Amino acid sequence: MSIFGLKLKTDIPSAGVIKVLKQFHNTVSIASLRSKIQNKEFIYTCSSIDDTGIVTLLKLLQEIETLGIGVEIYEQWENGAIKKVDRFLLENLLESYDEIENQIERIIDLEVEGLDP
């Protein structure tokens, strides 16, 4: 399994970025957010199988880009390997998750209908 993470293309923690990050990380201190930015660490991470987390990641990406600040998306595996990915991969992954969910619902519906006398 892997995680997706966002990193800023800058190491300068502007007030605008901190404000946006606090909306998505209301329990994380401003000092911690500043440190993550200055150290070029992930500012947000989620599991590759967490569709809610991926949606949040994409929203955060959009909010930061609206400020005119560059953001990069990475995928990191358990073995430490890391590669840059683009938003289209995440959008396609979400579409796949939706299709799988719909297929499962159809299968369950068909099974339930087969049980009716």
C-alpha atoms as one frame of an Amber mdcrd trajectory, in Angstrom:
protein
   0.000   0.000   0.000   1.130   3.564  -0.549   0.348   7.084   0.562  -0.150
  10.263  -1.404   1.404  13.440  -0.104   1.528  17.125  -0.978   4.666  19.236
  -0.832   4.960  22.921  -1.572   7.473  24.075  -4.177   8.559  26.756  -1.722
  10.064  26.626   1.743   8.644  30.016   2.718   5.595  29.627   4.988   3.390
  32.522   3.913   0.431  33.595   6.019  -1.970  32.684   3.198  -0.708  29.112
   2.972  -0.753  28.683   6.743  -4.352  29.932   6.815  -5.413  27.424   4.141
  -3.556  24.571   5.853  -5.211  25.367   9.187  -8.599  24.878   7.507  -7.572
  21.320   6.625  -5.417  20.661   9.731  -7.277  22.393  12.547  -5.522  20.277
  15.205  -1.962  20.924  13.968  -0.123  23.921  15.380   0.989  26.815  13.209
   4.580  26.168  14.299   4.334  22.581  13.092   2.890  23.656   9.740   5.674
  26.244   9.354   8.263  23.598  10.117   6.811  21.181   7.555   6.949  23.889
   4.876  10.475  25.023   5.769  11.748  21.426   5.816   9.987  20.570   2.540
   7.996  17.800   4.224   4.567  16.587   3.235   1.963  19.144   4.259  -0.832
  16.613   3.812  -0.896  12.840   3.399  -3.548  10.195   2.887  -3.695   6.516
   2.102  -3.963   5.540  -1.545  -7.149   3.635  -0.716  -8.789   6.480   1.239
 -11.171   8.112  -1.222 -12.192  10.793   1.292  -8.540  11.620   1.921  -7.839
  11.846  -1.817 -10.786  14.233  -2.272  -9.429  16.376   0.582  -5.936  16.295
  -0.934  -7.290  17.529  -4.272  -9.277  20.311  -2.560  -6.203  21.410  -0.627
  -4.134  21.325  -3.813  -6.645  23.593  -5.535  -6.809  26.024  -2.601  -3.032
  26.411  -2.474  -2.696  26.780  -6.238  -5.325  29.535  -6.073  -2.810  31.439
  -3.932  -0.291  31.160  -6.770   1.938  28.700  -4.941   3.189  25.574  -6.659
   2.351  22.200  -5.171   3.655  18.743  -6.022   1.922  15.418  -5.416   3.970
  12.361  -4.495   3.233   8.710  -4.001   5.323   6.936  -1.385   5.397   3.186
  -0.811   6.066   1.316   2.417   9.614   0.534   1.255  10.360   4.275   1.064
  10.278   4.544  -2.734   8.752   7.823  -3.826   7.689   9.292  -7.164   5.944
  12.412  -8.350   2.413  11.944  -9.713  -0.158  14.318 -11.153  -3.708  15.174
 -10.180  -5.131  13.192 -13.107  -3.898   9.955 -11.547  -5.825  10.784  -8.374
  -8.929  11.857 -10.281  -8.855   8.619 -12.289  -8.337   6.621  -9.112 -11.431
   8.237  -7.585 -13.448   7.411 -10.715 -12.287   3.799 -10.456 -13.321   3.648
  -6.798 -16.765   5.010  -7.727 -17.167   2.447 -10.519 -16.176  -0.390  -8.195
 -18.623   0.813  -5.556 -21.434   0.980  -8.139 -20.621  -2.514  -9.408 -20.683
  -3.907  -5.883 -24.048  -2.267  -5.222 -25.464  -3.777  -8.454 -24.195  -7.218
  -7.500 -25.718  -6.940  -4.035 -29.021  -5.745  -5.527 -29.068  -8.698  -7.923
 -28.321 -11.143  -5.106 -31.080  -9.660  -2.948 -33.571  -9.775  -5.843 -32.686
 -13.439  -6.359 -33.678 -14.177  -2.775 -37.182 -12.744  -3.133 -39.882 -15.444
  -3.653
